[in-house]
Amino acid sequence: MDDDKQDETPTTKRRVYDLPTELVERIVEFQKDKGLPSEVEAARRLLDQALKSRDSRETLVGRFLSKLVPGSEPSDSAATVLVGHPLV
């Protein structure tokens, strides 16, 4: 195996949740309404939106700092974190 790939941290984690049928139906309806390719993407967006509404200044700053990469513009990192955020 390539050493570079071994050192990479995965960007996703697999989880399995049991959800009430009614909630799954609502997720599927959201998926259809938004034209999303999968239930998984619909669930990701819904969870992300809900969790963003709980953010504090500290979590936003932390997320911004984690997105900073050497040689990039800080405004790009800020845009990644803040554009479309429900609290901004």
C-alpha positions in Angstrom: 0.0 0.0 0.0 1.2 3.5 -0.8 2.6 5.2 2.3 0.9 8.5 1.4 -2.5 6.8 1.5 -1.8 5.1 4.8 -1.2 8.5 6.5 -4.4 10.1 5.2 -7.2 10.6 7.6 -10.6 9.4 6.3 -13.0 12.3 5.6 -16.1 10.2 6.2 -17.2 7.6 8.8 -19.8 4.9 8.3 -22.6 4.8 10.8 -25.9 2.9 10.9 -28.9 4.4 12.7 -32.4 3.0 13.3 -34.9 5.7 12.5 -38.6 5.8 12.8 -40.4 5.1 9.5 -42.1 8.5 9.6 -38.7 10.2 9.9 -37.3 8.2 7.0 -40.3 9.2 4.9 -39.8 12.8 5.7 -36.1 12.5 4.7 -37.1 10.9 1.4 -39.6 13.7 0.7 -36.9 16.3 1.4 -34.6 14.4 -1.0 -37.2 14.5 -3.7 -38.1 18.1 -3.1 -34.4 19.2 -3.4 -33.6 16.8 -6.2 -30.8 15.2 -4.2 -29.2 12.0 -5.6 -29.6 9.9 -2.4 -31.2 9.6 1.0 -27.7 9.7 2.5 -27.1 13.2 0.9 -30.5 14.4 2.1 -29.8 13.2 5.7 -26.3 14.8 5.6 -27.7 18.1 4.6 -30.5 18.0 7.2 -28.1 17.1 10.0 -25.6 19.7 8.9 -28.3 22.4 8.8 -29.6 21.4 12.3 -26.1 21.3 13.8 -25.1 24.6 12.3 -28.0 26.2 14.1 -26.3 25.2 17.4 -22.9 26.8 16.5 -21.3 29.4 18.7 -18.6 31.9 17.9 -16.0 29.5 19.2 -17.1 26.6 16.9 -17.3 28.9 13.9 -13.8 30.2 14.6 -12.5 26.7 15.1 -14.0 25.5 11.9 -12.5 28.5 10.0 -9.1 27.8 11.5 -9.3 24.1 10.6 -10.1 25.1 6.9 -7.0 27.4 6.6 -4.3 25.9 4.5 -0.9 27.4 3.8 -0.8 29.4 0.6 -4.6 29.9 0.4 -6.6 33.0 1.0 -8.3 33.3 4.4 -11.3 34.6 2.6 -11.7 31.3 0.9 -11.7 29.5 4.2 -14.2 32.0 5.6 -16.5 31.5 2.6 -16.4 27.7 3.1 -17.5 28.1 6.7 -19.8 31.1 6.6 -21.6 31.2 3.2 -25.2 29.9 3.7 -24.7 29.5 7.5 -28.1 30.0 9.2 -26.5 32.2 11.9 -24.7 34.6 9.6 
